[in-house]
Protein backbone atom coordinates (compact mmCIF):
# COMPACT_ATOMS: atom_id res chain seq x y z
CA UNK A 1 0.00 0.00 0.00
CA UNK A 2 2.82 2.43 0.87
CA UNK A 3 4.68 1.82 -2.41
CA UNK A 4 1.49 2.29 -4.41
CA UNK A 5 0.97 5.83 -3.15
CA UNK A 6 3.84 7.15 -5.27
CA UNK A 7 1.82 6.58 -8.45
CA UNK A 8 -1.58 7.54 -7.02
CA UNK A 9 -3.34 10.56 -8.48
CA UNK A 10 -4.63 11.85 -5.17
CA UNK A 11 -6.60 14.75 -6.64
CA UNK A 12 -8.52 12.47 -9.00
CA UNK A 13 -9.07 9.98 -6.17
CA UNK A 14 -10.49 12.66 -3.88
CA UNK A 15 -12.79 14.03 -6.60
CA UNK A 16 -14.11 10.56 -7.39
CA UNK A 17 -14.77 9.88 -3.70
CA UNK A 18 -16.69 13.17 -3.38
CA UNK A 19 -18.73 12.35 -6.49
CA UNK A 20 -19.67 8.91 -5.16
CA UNK A 21 -20.72 10.36 -1.82
CA UNK A 22 -22.87 13.05 -3.47
CA UNK A 23 -24.56 10.45 -5.66
CA UNK A 24 -25.00 8.19 -2.62
CA UNK A 25 -22.97 5.44 -4.26
CA UNK A 26 -20.50 5.51 -1.41
CA UNK A 27 -21.07 6.10 2.29
CA UNK A 28 -19.41 9.20 3.75
CA UNK A 29 -16.47 8.40 6.07
CA UNK A 30 -17.24 7.89 9.73
CA UNK A 31 -15.70 10.30 12.23
CA UNK A 32 -14.14 9.14 15.46
CA UNK A 33 -16.85 10.75 17.56
CA UNK A 34 -19.59 8.65 15.94
CA UNK A 35 -20.84 5.67 17.92
CA UNK A 36 -21.41 2.61 15.72
CA UNK A 37 -22.02 -0.27 18.18
CA UNK A 38 -23.62 -0.91 21.54
CA UNK A 39 -21.08 -3.61 22.43
CA UNK A 40 -17.28 -3.68 22.57
CA UNK A 41 -14.55 -6.28 22.13
CA UNK A 42 -10.76 -6.10 22.12
CA UNK A 43 -10.74 -8.76 19.33
CA UNK A 44 -7.61 -10.31 20.89
CA UNK A 45 -5.63 -7.64 19.04
CA UNK A 46 -3.77 -5.71 21.77
CA UNK A 47 -0.06 -5.94 22.59
CA UNK A 48 -0.05 -3.30 25.33
CA UNK A 49 -2.70 -1.65 27.47
CA UNK A 50 -2.34 1.12 30.06
CA UNK A 51 -4.01 4.38 31.00
CA UNK A 52 -2.04 6.35 28.39
CA UNK A 53 -2.05 4.20 25.24
CA UNK A 54 -2.85 0.87 23.64
CA UNK A 55 -0.71 -0.91 21.06
CA UNK A 56 -2.74 -2.79 18.44
CA UNK A 57 -1.71 -5.37 15.83
CA UNK A 58 -2.36 -5.25 12.08
CA UNK A 59 -4.33 -7.89 10.13
CA UNK A 60 -1.65 -9.62 8.04
CA UNK A 61 0.35 -11.43 10.75
CA UNK A 62 -1.12 -14.82 9.83
CA UNK A 63 -0.21 -14.45 6.16
CA UNK A 64 3.54 -14.18 6.67
CA UNK A 65 5.71 -17.22 6.01
CA UNK A 66 4.80 -18.09 2.42
CA UNK A 67 7.12 -15.44 0.97
CA UNK A 68 9.87 -16.65 3.30
CA UNK A 69 9.38 -20.25 2.24
CA UNK A 70 9.01 -19.71 -1.51
CA UNK A 71 11.06 -16.61 -2.31
CA UNK A 72 13.56 -17.19 0.49
CA UNK A 73 13.94 -20.82 -0.57
CA UNK A 74 14.83 -19.74 -4.10
CA UNK A 75 17.43 -17.32 -2.76
CA UNK A 76 18.92 -20.00 -0.52
CA UNK A 77 19.10 -22.42 -3.47
CA UNK A 78 20.96 -19.83 -5.57
CA UNK A 79 23.44 -19.21 -2.74
CA UNK A 80 23.98 -22.96 -2.39
CA UNK A 81 24.59 -23.28 -6.15
CA UNK A 82 27.10 -20.44 -6.07
CA UNK A 83 28.89 -21.97 -3.11
CA UNK A 84 29.10 -25.39 -4.74
CA UNK A 85 30.39 -24.08 -8.08
CA UNK A 86 33.03 -22.00 -6.33
CA UNK A 87 34.04 -24.93 -4.14
CA UNK A 88 34.57 -27.30 -7.09
CA UNK A 89 36.32 -24.60 -9.13
CA UNK A 90 38.80 -23.82 -6.34
CA UNK A 91 39.32 -27.50 -5.53
CA UNK A 92 39.99 -28.54 -9.13
CA UNK A 93 42.15 -25.51 -9.90
CA UNK A 94 44.32 -26.05 -6.84
CA UNK A 95 44.69 -29.81 -7.50
CA UNK A 96 45.10 -29.52 -11.24
CA UNK A 97 42.77 -32.46 -11.68
CA UNK A 98 39.08 -33.05 -12.05
CA UNK A 99 37.23 -35.16 -9.53
CA UNK A 100 38.13 -38.37 -11.38
CA UNK A 101 41.87 -37.49 -11.32
CA UNK A 102 41.97 -36.58 -14.99
CA UNK A 103 44.26 -33.60 -15.66
CA UNK A 104 42.47 -30.34 -16.49
CA UNK A 105 42.50 -29.21 -20.10
CA UNK A 106 41.74 -25.79 -21.57
CA UNK A 107 38.01 -26.45 -21.86
CA UNK A 108 37.84 -27.55 -18.23
CA UNK A 109 39.60 -24.38 -17.08
CA UNK A 110 37.20 -22.19 -19.08
CA UNK A 111 34.15 -24.02 -17.73
CA UNK A 112 35.35 -23.89 -14.12
CA UNK A 113 35.90 -20.16 -14.48
CA UNK A 114 32.60 -19.35 -16.17
CA UNK A 115 30.05 -21.67 -14.53
CA UNK A 116 30.02 -19.72 -11.21
CA UNK A 117 28.85 -16.66 -13.16
CA UNK A 118 25.52 -18.41 -13.84
CA UNK A 119 24.30 -18.48 -10.20
CA UNK A 120 26.10 -15.16 -9.60
CA UNK A 121 24.08 -13.50 -12.36
CA UNK A 122 20.91 -15.11 -11.05
CA UNK A 123 21.67 -13.75 -7.57
CA UNK A 124 22.21 -10.27 -9.01
CA UNK A 125 18.79 -10.37 -10.68
CA UNK A 126 17.29 -11.82 -7.50
CA UNK A 127 18.73 -8.99 -5.37
CA UNK A 128 17.62 -6.33 -7.85
CA UNK A 129 14.07 -7.46 -8.56
CA UNK A 130 12.99 -9.94 -5.87
CA UNK A 131 14.74 -9.10 -2.60
CA UNK A 132 12.46 -6.15 -1.82
CA UNK A 133 9.50 -8.54 -1.66
CA UNK A 134 11.46 -10.83 0.64
CA UNK A 135 11.98 -7.88 2.97
CA UNK A 136 8.25 -7.81 3.62
CA UNK A 137 8.82 -10.82 5.90
CA UNK A 138 12.51 -11.18 6.80
CA UNK A 139 15.40 -8.82 7.60
CA UNK A 140 12.79 -6.30 8.73
CA UNK A 141 10.52 -5.59 11.70
CA UNK A 142 8.64 -8.56 13.15
CA UNK A 143 5.40 -6.62 13.24
CA UNK A 144 3.72 -3.32 12.45
CA UNK A 145 2.20 -1.66 15.53
CA UNK A 146 -0.52 0.98 15.70
CA UNK A 147 -0.41 2.97 18.95
CA UNK A 148 -3.47 4.90 20.12
CA UNK A 149 -2.38 7.50 22.69
CA UNK A 150 -5.40 9.00 24.41
CA UNK A 151 -3.36 11.67 26.24
CA UNK A 152 -1.75 13.21 23.14
CA UNK A 153 -4.75 12.21 20.98
CA UNK A 154 -2.39 10.82 18.39
CA UNK A 155 -2.11 7.58 16.45
CA UNK A 156 1.47 6.41 15.89
CA UNK A 157 2.42 3.91 13.19
CA UNK A 158 5.55 1.88 13.91
CA UNK A 159 6.93 0.76 10.54
CA UNK A 160 10.38 0.12 9.01
CA UNK A 161 11.86 2.96 6.97
CA UNK A 162 11.42 1.09 3.68
CA UNK A 163 7.69 0.78 4.43
CA UNK A 164 7.02 4.40 5.30
CA UNK A 165 8.78 4.79 8.63
CA UNK A 166 7.25 6.06 11.86
CA UNK A 167 4.50 8.66 11.58
CA UNK A 168 2.28 10.52 14.03
CA UNK A 169 -1.34 11.10 13.00
CA UNK A 170 -4.14 13.15 14.54
CA UNK A 171 -6.91 11.09 16.11
CA UNK A 172 -9.55 13.77 15.54
CA UNK A 173 -8.98 13.95 11.76
CA UNK A 174 -8.99 10.19 11.16
CA UNK A 175 -11.61 8.80 8.78
CA UNK A 176 -12.95 5.32 9.54
CA UNK A 177 -13.78 3.18 6.52
CA UNK A 178 -16.57 1.02 7.97
CA UNK A 179 -20.18 0.56 6.92
CA UNK A 180 -22.28 0.37 10.13
CA UNK A 181 -25.09 -1.28 8.14
CA UNK A 182 -22.99 -4.06 6.60
CA UNK A 183 -24.27 -7.62 6.70
CA UNK A 184 -22.71 -10.12 9.07
CA UNK A 185 -21.11 -11.90 6.13
CA UNK A 186 -19.47 -8.66 4.92
CA UNK A 187 -17.56 -8.50 8.20
CA UNK A 188 -15.99 -11.96 7.77
CA UNK A 189 -12.24 -11.51 7.59
CA UNK A 190 -12.69 -7.76 7.96
CA UNK A 191 -10.54 -5.22 9.78
CA UNK A 192 -10.62 -1.54 10.68
CA UNK A 193 -9.21 0.80 8.01
CA UNK A 194 -8.23 4.33 8.99
CA UNK A 195 -7.30 7.10 6.58
CA UNK A 196 -5.97 10.66 6.65
CA UNK A 197 -6.18 12.92 3.60
CA UNK A 198 -3.68 15.61 2.61
CA UNK A 199 -6.01 18.50 3.43
CA UNK A 200 -6.09 17.56 7.12
CA UNK A 201 -2.32 18.23 7.48
CA UNK A 202 -2.25 15.43 10.02
CA UNK A 203 0.72 13.37 8.86
CA UNK A 204 3.99 14.00 10.72
CA UNK A 205 7.18 12.00 11.06
CA UNK A 206 8.67 10.84 14.36
CA UNK A 207 10.42 14.23 14.81
CA UNK A 208 7.19 16.17 14.36
CA UNK A 209 7.88 17.47 10.86
CA UNK A 210 4.80 17.82 8.66
CA UNK A 211 4.61 15.47 5.64
CA UNK A 212 2.54 16.42 2.61
CA UNK A 213 1.02 13.00 2.12
CA UNK A 214 -2.01 10.88 2.88
CA UNK A 215 -1.94 7.77 5.05
CA UNK A 216 -3.88 4.53 5.32
CA UNK A 217 -3.49 1.89 8.00
CA UNK A 218 -5.23 -1.40 8.75
CA UNK A 219 -5.93 -2.27 12.39
CA UNK A 220 -6.74 -5.47 14.26
CA UNK A 221 -7.03 -9.18 13.70
CA UNK A 222 -9.44 -10.19 10.91
CA UNK A 223 -12.91 -10.53 12.41
CA UNK A 224 -15.47 -13.33 12.04
CA UNK A 225 -18.52 -11.17 11.36
CA UNK A 226 -19.71 -7.58 11.14
CA UNK A 227 -20.80 -7.40 14.79
CA UNK A 228 -17.30 -8.27 15.94
CA UNK A 229 -15.74 -5.73 13.56
CA UNK A 230 -18.01 -2.89 14.68
CA UNK A 231 -17.57 -3.80 18.36
CA UNK A 232 -13.78 -3.80 17.95
CA UNK A 233 -13.73 -0.30 16.49
CA UNK A 234 -16.15 0.83 19.22
CA UNK A 235 -13.68 -0.52 21.81
CA UNK A 236 -10.87 1.64 20.36
CA UNK A 237 -13.15 4.66 19.99
CA UNK A 238 -14.38 4.48 23.59
CA UNK A 239 -10.83 4.07 24.90
CA UNK A 240 -9.73 7.23 23.07
CA UNK A 241 -12.88 9.28 23.65
CA UNK A 242 -14.12 8.10 27.08
CA UNK A 243 -11.06 6.58 28.73
CA UNK A 244 -9.97 3.17 30.07
CA UNK A 245 -13.11 2.80 32.18
CA UNK A 246 -15.21 2.58 29.01
CA UNK A 247 -12.85 0.04 27.41
CA UNK A 248 -11.39 -2.20 30.12
CA UNK A 249 -8.11 -4.07 29.84
CA UNK A 250 -8.32 -7.37 27.93
CA UNK A 251 -8.05 -10.61 29.85
CA UNK A 252 -5.07 -11.57 27.72
CA UNK A 253 -2.61 -9.49 25.73
CA UNK A 254 -0.68 -10.72 22.70
CA UNK A 255 2.83 -11.93 23.51
CA UNK A 256 5.71 -10.82 21.32
CA UNK A 257 8.27 -13.59 21.84
CA UNK A 258 8.45 -15.81 18.72
CA UNK A 259 7.52 -19.16 20.22
CA UNK A 260 7.09 -21.82 17.50
CA UNK A 261 3.61 -22.84 18.66
CA UNK A 262 2.41 -19.26 18.18
CA UNK A 263 3.40 -19.51 14.52
CA UNK A 264 1.49 -22.78 14.26
CA UNK A 265 -1.63 -21.31 15.88
CA UNK A 266 -1.43 -18.23 13.62
CA UNK A 267 -1.48 -20.47 10.55
CA UNK A 268 -3.99 -22.97 12.02
CA UNK A 269 -6.45 -20.08 12.67
CA UNK A 270 -9.09 -22.26 14.36
CA UNK A 271 -9.47 -21.20 18.00
CA UNK A 272 -11.20 -23.00 20.85
CA UNK A 273 -14.46 -21.07 20.32
CA UNK A 274 -15.30 -23.10 17.21
CA UNK A 275 -16.05 -26.10 19.48
CA UNK A 276 -19.29 -24.40 20.52
CA UNK A 277 -20.45 -24.16 16.90
CA UNK A 278 -21.16 -27.64 15.44
CA UNK A 279 -21.44 -26.22 11.92
CA UNK A 280 -17.72 -25.40 12.02
CA UNK A 281 -16.62 -28.93 12.94
CA UNK A 282 -16.40 -29.72 9.23
CA UNK A 283 -13.16 -27.73 9.21
CA UNK A 284 -11.42 -30.29 11.45
CA UNK A 285 -11.11 -33.03 8.78
CA UNK A 286 -10.29 -30.39 6.16
CA UNK A 287 -7.51 -28.98 8.31
CA UNK A 288 -6.36 -32.51 9.03
CA UNK A 289 -5.89 -33.17 5.32
CA UNK A 290 -4.08 -29.85 4.93
CA UNK A 291 -1.86 -30.42 7.97
CA UNK A 292 1.39 -31.00 5.97
CA UNK A 293 0.91 -27.68 4.15
CA UNK A 294 -0.03 -25.97 7.41
CA UNK A 295 3.18 -27.22 9.03
CA UNK A 296 5.27 -25.95 6.10
CA UNK A 297 3.54 -22.56 6.29
CA UNK A 298 4.01 -22.45 10.07
CA UNK A 299 7.71 -23.27 9.67
CA UNK A 300 8.12 -20.40 7.21
CA UNK A 301 6.16 -18.14 9.58
CA UNK A 302 8.48 -18.97 12.48
CA UNK A 303 11.67 -18.61 10.41
CA UNK A 304 10.49 -15.19 9.22
CA UNK A 305 10.05 -14.07 12.84
CA UNK A 306 13.48 -15.39 13.84
CA UNK A 307 15.13 -13.46 10.99
CA UNK A 308 13.49 -10.17 12.02
CA UNK A 309 14.06 -7.68 14.83
CA UNK A 310 11.56 -6.54 17.46
CA UNK A 311 10.59 -2.92 16.63
CA UNK A 312 10.48 -0.18 19.25
CA UNK A 313 9.11 3.32 19.25
CA UNK A 314 11.66 6.13 19.70
CA UNK A 315 12.01 7.66 23.15
CA UNK A 316 10.09 10.80 22.12
CA UNK A 317 6.98 8.73 21.37
CA UNK A 318 7.44 6.44 24.40
CA UNK A 319 7.45 9.51 26.66
CA UNK A 320 4.64 11.32 24.82
CA UNK A 321 1.81 12.22 27.17
CA UNK A 322 3.59 11.25 30.39
Secondary structure, DSSP 8 states (H G I E B T S, - for coil): -TGGGGG--HHHHHHHHHHHHHTTSS---B-TT----S----TT-EEEE-SSEEEE--TTGGGTTHHHHHHHHHHHHHHHHHHHHHHHHHHHHHHSB-TTS-B--HHHHHHHHHTHHHHHHHHHHHHHHTHHHHTTTSSSBS--EEEEETTTTEEEEE--GGGT--EEEESTT-EE---TT--TGGGTT--EEEEE-GGGT--EETT--B----EEEEESS--SSHHHHHHHHHHHHHHHHH-GGGS---SS----S--HHHHHHHHH---GGGGG-GGGGHHHHHHHHTHHHHHHHHHHHHHHHHTSB-----HHHHTTT-
